[in-house]
């Protein structure tokens, strides 16, 4: 019974989220979706489903250390990226938001706060009290997406496209030296 309740709640949240986003887009607002992912290897071509008892992984590790990405994809076609070798937490997210706000000011002027809405998923470090204070200090307008709304997140599509092939074809050595 509790599972049905959560399912119904998520359905209502997705409906309210869709209505809010339709309103935002109909007003001509510039939406910037931020999400995180990580890259364990540089070549994703062999990551697929194989036959039973088949090997689904690459025989050679192409990267020495995991790289974390934070991607901001805008409805106007811009992308801002951060690459780190540390796990994304509220401190890393706040630093990214601060740098993104500076990039917005440089690209759009001080009036960007009136025409840009940032779209975040419900990750705990997006919702933390410290991150909320940072967002308020930066003057950002933020919408949190509904649960299980991956299809509406342009950053997810960017990550999917990015991970389609080999982005280190020259096999340049990576990792700490």
N, C-alpha and C positions, 0 to 999 in steps of 0.2 A: 504494500500500500504506500509506503514512504517513497519508493522508486517512482510510482505513478505520479505522486505529488511533485517530486523534483522535475519529472519530465514535463508536466503541465506548467510548472513555474518557469522552466527554461523556454518553453514555447511562448508564453506570455512575454517574457523578457526579450526574446528575439523579435516578436511582433512590435513591441514598443521601440526597440532599437532600430528596426527597419523604418518605422514611421519617423523617428527623429532624424535618421540619415537622409531620408527622402526630403524632409523639410530643409535640412542643411544644404543639400545639393541643389534644390530648387531655388534657394536664395543666392546661388552662385558662389557659395563659400569655398575657399581653397581648403581641401582636407589633406592632412598629412598623417599617414598611417605609420606607426612605429612598432616594430617587432624585433625579436631576437632569434638567432639560430646559432648553430655551431658547425664548424667544418672539420671533420676528423681526417679527411683525405682531400687531395686535389682532383682526383679523377672519379667521377660518379657513374661512368658509363657501365661498369660491371655490377652495380648495385641494383639487382632486379631479382625477380622470382625465377628460380630454375626448377628443373624436375626434382622429384624426390631423391634424396641422398646426394643432390648436386651442391656444389659450393656456391654460396651466395655472396661471398666476399672476395676482395681482391687479394691475390697472393703476396703482394708487396705493399707495405705501408709507405705512402708517398710523402707523408708529413710526419715530422717528429713530435709536434705538439699541437694540441687542439687549438683552433682559432675560433673565437667567438665574434659574431657579427651583430651589430645593431644597425638596422636599416630603417630609414624614414623615406617612404615613397609618397609623392604628392600627386594629387588629382590633376596637376598641371604638367606632369611628366618629369619632375625633378626627383633625384635620389641623393640622399646624404647617408654616408656610411661611417661606421666606426669598427675597427678591428682591434681586438685585444686577445691576450692569452690568459686573462683572468675570467672567472665566472661573473656573469652579469648579476648584480645585486642592486639594492636601492642606491648605494653610493655611485656605482657606475652609471646607472640610469639617470641620476640627478646631474652628473657631469655631462652626459650626452645631451640632456635637455638644455642645460646651460649653454653648451657649445652650439646647439641647434638654434636657440634663441638669438645668439650672436650672429649666426649665419643668416637668419631671417632678417635681422636688422640691417645687415650689410646688403643683402639682396633686395629687400622690399622697403627699407626705411622703417622708421619708428611706428608707422601705422599698420604694421603687419598683424598686430594683435586684434584688430577689428575685422580682418578678412581671412584669418587662418584658424582652423580648428584641428587640434591634434586628436587622433584616434588611437587609443590603446586597448589592449585586451585586458583581461582581469587578473594578470599575474600579480602575485602578492607585492612585489616591489613597485608595481605601478599604483597600487592602492594604499601603500603604507602612509602613515601620518607624515613622515619626513618628506616623501616624494610629493604628497599633496601640498605641503608647505612650500616646497621648491616650485611647484607649478604655480601656486598663488603668487609667490615672490616674482616669478618671471612674467606673470600676467597672461599666461596661456589659457586658452579655452580648450577644454578636454572633454571628449566623450569616451566612455568605456563601452566596448562592444559587449553584446550579449554572450552568454556561454555557448560554446560550440559554433561560433560564427566565422570559421576559417575561410569560407567561400567569399566573405565580404571584406577580407583583409588583403589589399593589394600587396603588402609586404610579403605575405605568404606566397603569392604568385611570383613575386620577384625572386624569393629564395628558391622556389621550384625551378624557375628558369635558370638561375645561376648554377644550380646543382645538376644540370642536365648533361654536362660533358666534362672535359678535362680543361681546367683553367690554368694548368701549369704544364703546357705541352712541351716546353723546353726542359722540363725536369730540373728547374733551378732548386738548389738545396734550400730547405726551409728549416725552421726551428731555431733554438737558441744556440749560439756559438760560443 
